Amino acid sequence: MKHISTVVLALCASQAMAQQVVKIGHVGPLSGAIAHLGKDNENGARLAVEELNAKGIKIGGQLVKFELVPEDDAGDPKQGTATAQKLADSKVNGVVGHLNSGTSIPASKIYSDAGIPQISPSATNPKFTRNGYKTAFRMVADDVHLGGTLGRYAVNTVKGKSIAVIDDRTAYGQGVADEFEKAVKAAGGKVVGREFTNDKASDFMAILTTLKAKKPDVVFFGGMDAVAGPMMRQMKSLGINAKFMGGDGICTGELAKLAGDAMADGQVVCAEAGGVEGQQKKGMEEFSARFKKRFNADVQVYSPYTYDAVNVMVDAMVRAKSSDPAKYLPELAKTNYKGVTGTIAFDAKGDIKNGALTLYTFNAGKRSAIAVVR
């Protein structure tokens, strides 16, 4: 009898060991105006976790089960820090997020204090990786690259003669607009006006009327698609026939719906941090097909980067033979991983090396790539 109970206990112990759970937090706005972008990111992370579990990954010779812990920060810095503290207190093994720079930056201190690795798939404000936190990494090029490339493009390719700039006063919106303005001036372009709004606004008639008097041929907006769409509608109603430019925040599949008939073919030029070319396109197309099959939704913007971020984190755990943040963090810093978004490696600050940008426009309401720039 004693012998049987020993065997049963041993079996139970082995099953418990086989079910070691590794928790990966994901944070993005699941409520509010850009909830569609937050859900897109979460779905990318979820697909990665499901595929990893189907493969039966072992860490240090032990089979593990990955669990996604999704949280909503509503794109709000205060809620972002509260959410970060919640994940730190629950001792997750790592965090993929946040989506916005304004939430990622304050949250990064909390994760650093807790020693938890954080990979943002989409925060582009340079400050995110400039605080010296060894736990912070990003999957995409920053606003210096993004805004700078768009600024030069506005002058050299679009041939903008009088350029107006608007931002939404968030860490992301103001940051990318500042870099755009600097690059326009450095390329010899003329900025005829700089206005600002906020990320919850829906009435832009006052600032657009001010800018209309300056006859801009390019309007750049630093902000998100939920604000950009109504802004384009009001530009049309005022008869402002300018090119509309912006960063990754407006460069989404939803923009055409939000702008409606106010968007003319070729009117919008936007850039998304990241981009694939040549042979990499096949991997991205296969990912998009799996994503559509699983969630019955098209990729918005950054779900491929959250998908890769989860895989990069797990790859570091496998190489470290441990899911303990302190043990796999050094391996994460040494990452050299071939993902659906390209080859991923980080510099000493935690920024992606050789980050690409893709320039897009819209025709017949569909987004189409103009070029990949590095």
Phi and psi in degrees as a GROMACS rama.xvg file:
@    title "Ramachandran Plot"
@    xaxis  label "Phi"
@    yaxis  label "Psi"
@TYPE xy
-61.0251  -39.8869  LYS-2
-62.0701  -43.1434  HIS-3
-63.2225  -45.1561  ILE-4
-63.3157  -33.5999  SER-5
-64.582  -42.3992  THR-6
-63.5187  -44.2397  VAL-7
-60.6056  -45.7675  VAL-8
-60.4734  -41.5218  LEU-9
-64.0155  -40.3838  ALA-10
-64.2676  -45.1797  LEU-11
-60.534  -41.8871  CYS-12
-64.3134  -40.9164  ALA-13
-67.7179  -36.0053  SER-14
-67.6339  -39.0731  GLN-15
-62.7961  -41.2873  ALA-16
-64.8415  -38.4456  MET-17
-67.5814  -20.8406  ALA-18
-103.21  29.5215  GLN-19
-58.2505  127.371  GLN-20
-100.701  129.715  VAL-21
-110.21  117.612  VAL-22
-96.5676  127.015  LYS-23
-118.239  117.17  ILE-24
-78.6632  144.49  GLY-25
-128.665  131.538  HIS-26
-127.313  133.525  VAL-27
-165.376  173.284  GLY-28
-76.8006  108.061  PRO-29
-100.444  -2.18144  LEU-30
-134.293  161.364  SER-31
94.8999  -174.673  GLY-32
-64.9013  -27.319  ALA-33
-112.874  30.8767  ILE-34
-59.8172  -29.8909  ALA-35
-63.427  -31.7194  HIS-36
-77.0244  -38.4363  LEU-37
-63.4588  -41.5145  GLY-38
-67.6321  -37.7496  LYS-39
-58.4104  -47.1165  ASP-40
-62.3442  -46.6787  ASN-41
-59.8486  -40.1285  GLU-42
-64.7051  -35.4013  ASN-43
-61.8421  -44.0724  GLY-44
-65.8199  -40.8219  ALA-45
-63.4757  -42.7709  ARG-46
-61.0936  -41.8782  LEU-47
-61.1404  -46.3859  ALA-48
-61.9113  -44.7861  VAL-49
-62.9988  -41.425  GLU-50
-68.9649  -38.3599  GLU-51
-63.5428  -42.8783  LEU-52
-64.8191  -35.357  ASN-53
-67.1894  -29.2561  ALA-54
-77.0028  -24.6934  LYS-55
72.8416  65.9275  GLY-56
-76.8182  137.805  ILE-57
-110.718  138.881  LYS-58
-122.21  118.03  ILE-59
61.8683  34.1588  GLY-60
81.5554  1.1441  GLY-61
-113.7  131.629  GLN-62
-66.7695  134.21  LEU-63
-124.403  156.138  VAL-64
-115.403  125.572  LYS-65
-90.7996  140.265  PHE-66
-129.013  126.479  GLU-67
-85.8944  131.606  LEU-68
-112.537  94.9427  VAL-69
-84.1068  136.596  PRO-70
-132.994  152.273  GLU-71
-108.154  120.727  ASP-72
-105.008  -0.21921  ASP-73
56.3789  15.977  ALA-74
67.8569  18.2181  GLY-75
-109.51  125.771  ASP-76
-56.1077  -40.1618  PRO-77
-65.8414  -45.8224  LYS-78
-66.8748  -31.7124  GLN-79
-62.3865  -43.6702  GLY-80
-70.8925  -36.8095  THR-81
-62.842  -41.742  ALA-82
-65.8575  -41.9237  THR-83
-61.2095  -41.7735  ALA-84
-64.962  -38.6192  GLN-85
-61.3984  -44.3055  LYS-86
-68.2078  -39.0587  LEU-87
-63.9345  -43.5812  ALA-88
-64.1712  -33.3402  ASP-89
-84.6918  2.69251  SER-90
55.2672  51.8907  LYS-91
-65.1715  157.772  VAL-92
-81.9124  -18.5281  ASN-93
-175.449  164.824  GLY-94
-131.358  132.426  VAL-95
-107.307  114.407  VAL-96
145.398  177.33  GLY-97
-91.4927  178.241  HIS-98
-75.7869  -48.7775  LEU-99
-87.836  150.467  ASN-100
-63.1524  -40.4495  SER-101
-62.8314  -23.8258  GLY-102
-98.0266  -34.8695  THR-103
-65.103  -39.2224  SER-104
-65.9435  -54.5212  ILE-105
-65.8691  -33.4239  PRO-106
-65.8906  -30.0514  ALA-107
-61.5526  -30.8507  SER-108
-68.2018  -40.2084  LYS-109
-63.8698  -44.6348  ILE-110
-66.18  -38.0211  TYR-111
-62.5489  -47.0051  SER-112
-59.7965  -33.6441  ASP-113
-88.0822  -7.68306  ALA-114
72.732  24.219  GLY-115
-99.7585  122.38  ILE-116
-61.4453  138.799  PRO-117
-128.927  125.513  GLN-118
-118.394  113.474  ILE-119
-86.8457  130.181  SER-120
-81.4128  -10.5659  PRO-121
-151.585  -2.40971  SER-122
-72.5755  123.391  ALA-123
-112.342  -8.85687  THR-124
-64.7302  129.257  ASN-125
-54.5306  -31.2527  PRO-126
-58.8982  -25.5579  LYS-127
-54.1548  -39.9794  PHE-128
-107.884  13.3399  THR-129
-102.273  3.86126  ARG-130
-90.7821  -0.283834  ASN-131
79.9728  14.1257  GLY-132
-80.7763  122.487  TYR-133
-73.1494  -11.0674  LYS-134
-91.149  -8.2673  THR-135
-98.503  127.779  ALA-136
-135.609  154.359  PHE-137
-134.243  150.382  ARG-138
-92.3716  -8.00815  MET-139
-133.35  161.973  VAL-140
-63.5715  153.639  ALA-141
-92.0123  -179.281  ASP-142
-66.0759  -25.7186  ASP-143
-60.5762  -44.1205  VAL-144
-72.4396  -45.8736  HIS-145
-65.5656  -56.5535  LEU-146
-65.3589  -38.7303  GLY-147
-62.8219  -44.9797  GLY-148
-62.8688  -43.7691  THR-149
-66.0216  -38.7334  LEU-150
-62.1613  -45.7447  GLY-151
-65.0947  -38.8658  ARG-152
-64.6141  -39.2317  TYR-153
-60.05  -37.5726  ALA-154
-86.0041  -48.5131  VAL-155
-82.6191  -33.1435  ASN-156
-107.196  -48.2457  THR-157
-72.5733  -22.0853  VAL-158
63.2736  39.1004  LYS-159
-65.6934  130.203  GLY-160
-100.47  -34.9468  LYS-161
-133.335  110.316  SER-162
-113.142  127.612  ILE-163
-105.824  145.909  ALA-164
-126.227  131.984  VAL-165
-127.759  140.847  ILE-166
-136.078  163.095  ASP-167
-98.7146  11.7785  ASP-168
65.2928  11.1265  ARG-169
-84.6466  167.175  THR-170
-57.3987  -39.8082  ALA-171
-71.5304  -55.6615  TYR-172
-60.2702  -47.7783  GLY-173
-68.2078  -38.3433  GLN-174
-62.4714  -47.5403  GLY-175
-71.1935  -33.6009  VAL-176
-67.4798  -39.5804  ALA-177
-61.2798  -45.1972  ASP-178
-67.5129  -36.572  GLU-179
-61.7079  -48.7346  PHE-180
-60.8575  -43.2599  GLU-181
-58.6752  -45.2098  LYS-182
-68.4288  -36.7884  ALA-183
-59.455  -48.0974  VAL-184
-65.5302  -39.5491  LYS-185
-65.6325  -29.5556  ALA-186
-86.7262  2.93009  ALA-187
89.2445  12.912  GLY-188
-84.5594  168.637  GLY-189
-117.606  121.228  LYS-190
-93.5771  114.601  VAL-191
-91.6209  -11.8946  VAL-192
-170.909  146.151  GLY-193
-131.067  118.459  ARG-194
-124.163  164.667  GLU-195
-140.885  155.859  PHE-196
-134.338  -154.918  THR-197
-137.398  168.424  ASN-198
-76.9836  0.629511  ASP-199
-111.924  -1.32127  LYS-200
-71.4373  155.6  ALA-201
-136.311  -7.36378  SER-202
-118.004  115.796  ASP-203
-120.24  12.0116  PHE-204
-59.4277  -38.7925  MET-205
-64.6548  -50.1645  ALA-206
-70.4468  -33.692  ILE-207
-70.5292  -35.5846  LEU-208
-64.3716  -40.6022  THR-209
-60.0934  -44.3724  THR-210
-72.3251  -32.8955  LEU-211
-57.6528  -38.1376  LYS-212
-61.7307  -21.4853  ALA-213
-93.9188  2.73072  LYS-214
50.4059  58.1424  LYS-215
-72.8498  144.188  PRO-216
-102.089  -9.5241  ASP-217
-136.868  132.278  VAL-218
-117.355  121.317  VAL-219
-102.337  133.556  PHE-220
-121.398  121.381  PHE-221
-92.8074  104.256  GLY-222
170.588  -159.984  GLY-223
-110.935  165.887  MET-224
-61.134  -32.9393  ASP-225
-63.07  -26.8442  ALA-226
-93.6195  -37.2032  VAL-227
-62.2768  -38.9931  ALA-228
-59.621  -56.6275  GLY-229
-60.4464  -33.0676  PRO-230
-62.8382  -41.5014  MET-231
-64.9586  -38.5878  MET-232
-60.9004  -41.9964  ARG-233
-73.5887  -31.1479  GLN-234
-60.8565  -44.6528  MET-235
-62.9393  -43.594  LYS-236
-64.4196  -26.8243  SER-237
-89.4177  -3.90966  LEU-238
76.0559  28.1827  GLY-239
-88.739  104.05  ILE-240
-98.3823  65.5526  ASN-241
-110.713  157.19  ALA-242
-63.3318  142.139  LYS-243
-112.975  118.969  PHE-244
-119.615  154.539  MET-245
-172.629  174.023  GLY-246
-88.0586  -156.838  GLY-247
-66.0507  -23.828  ASP-248
-61.1156  -29.9367  GLY-249
-100.502  -6.88443  ILE-250
-89.03  55.4678  CYS-251
-120.489  163.707  THR-252
-63.7583  -24.2485  GLY-253
-77.672  -21.6053  GLU-254
-55.7336  -42.2254  LEU-255
-60.1607  -38.45  ALA-256
-69.1305  -41.8473  LYS-257
-69.2456  -31.6627  LEU-258
-87.2137  -24.3459  ALA-259
60.0437  -137.911  GLY-260
-77.4029  4.67615  ASP-261
-79.7946  -12.0161  ALA-262
-96.3067  113.624  MET-263
-85.8259  154.167  ALA-264
-58.1438  130.324  ASP-265
76.5433  -0.0239198  GLY-266
-71.0194  -37.8921  GLN-267
-90.195  133.407  VAL-268
-126.236  120.524  VAL-269
-136.342  164.246  CYS-270
-128.289  142  ALA-271
-116.277  132.416  GLU-272
-67.4944  128.28  ALA-273
107.549  172.161  GLY-274
158.733  144.086  GLY-275
-122.232  147.806  VAL-276
-137.65  164.384  GLU-277
56.8257  -128.61  GLY-278
-65.1693  -25.7554  GLN-279
-65.2275  -23.821  GLN-280
-59.636  -35.3067  LYS-281
-61.5024  -44.3318  LYS-282
-63.1905  -39.5255  GLY-283
-68.5087  -39.4427  MET-284
-63.9743  -40.3841  GLU-285
-66.0565  -39.9808  GLU-286
-61.0494  -47.6728  PHE-287
-58.5821  -37.7929  SER-288
-68.4869  -42.2676  ALA-289
-65.3735  -39.8379  ARG-290
-62.3393  -45.552  PHE-291
-63.8225  -41.4539  LYS-292
-65.0749  -40.3816  LYS-293
-75.437  -41.6161  ARG-294
-112.228  -2.27046  PHE-295
51.7298  42.3912  ASN-296
-148.68  150.276  ALA-297
-82.4188  152.991  ASP-298
-61.4259  130.968  VAL-299
-84.4916  -69.5574  GLN-300
-142.831  -65.0497  VAL-301
-106.568  8.2789  TYR-302
-59.3896  -34.0892  SER-303
-63.6446  -28.84  PRO-304
-78.6315  -33.4089  TYR-305
-70.0899  -37.5786  THR-306
-59.5067  -48.8812  TYR-307
-65.975  -36.9687  ASP-308
-61.3654  -43.0414  ALA-309
-62.3716  -44.9462  VAL-310
-65.6081  -36.8781  ASN-311
-63.6689  -43.3583  VAL-312
-62.3089  -45.8262  MET-313
-68.8402  -37.8059  VAL-314
-58.2936  -40.5998  ASP-315
-65.8959  -38.3855  ALA-316
-63.2714  -44.0495  MET-317
-62.4629  -43.8389  VAL-318
-67.3968  -33.7673  ARG-319
-81.8264  -10.4444  ALA-320
58.9338  29.6649  LYS-321
-161.934  143.402  SER-322
-96.9454  5.64843  SER-323
-68.8012  120.829  ASP-324
-50.4375  -41.1473  PRO-325
-64.5181  -30.1694  ALA-326
-86.7087  -35.4027  LYS-327
-92.1603  -13.8183  TYR-328
-56.347  -44.7643  LEU-329
-60.8442  -34.2049  PRO-330
-71.9414  -34.4928  GLU-331
-60.835  -41.3625  LEU-332
-63.789  -24.5911  ALA-333
-96.6603  12.1708  LYS-334
-52.5111  135.948  THR-335
-143.566  90.6003  ASN-336
-126.109  133.49  TYR-337
-92.5938  108.494  LYS-338
-110.71  -175.653  GLY-339
-70.6294  -20.8045  VAL-340
-95.3282  4.48289  THR-341
120.515  -169.971  GLY-342
-81.5007  127.652  THR-343
-109.089  121.64  ILE-344
-146.099  150.3  ALA-345
-114.298  146.595  PHE-346
-85.3358  -175.567  ASP-347
-62.208  -26.0657  ALA-348
-82.3965  -17.9964  LYS-349
102  5.48794  GLY-350
-81.4841  151.912  ASP-351
-65.575  137.67  ILE-352
-82.6096  141.873  LYS-353
52.8131  43.8884  ASN-354
-63.8831  135.186  GLY-355
-95.035  160.93  ALA-356
-128.804  145.576  LEU-357
-116.569  126.431  THR-358
-90.2466  134.441  LEU-359
-127.743  159.617  TYR-360
-134.817  -179.922  THR-361
-125.485  133.804  PHE-362
-133.056  131.746  ASN-363
51.3399  37.8233  ALA-364
77.1827  1.16876  GLY-365
-109.056  138.204  LYS-366
-77.7557  133.69  ARG-367
-136.166  140.244  SER-368
-73.8373  138.076  ALA-369
-94.6808  -50.1996  ILE-370
-165.294  155.036  ALA-371
-102.478  127.522  VAL-372
-120.537  138.302  VAL-373
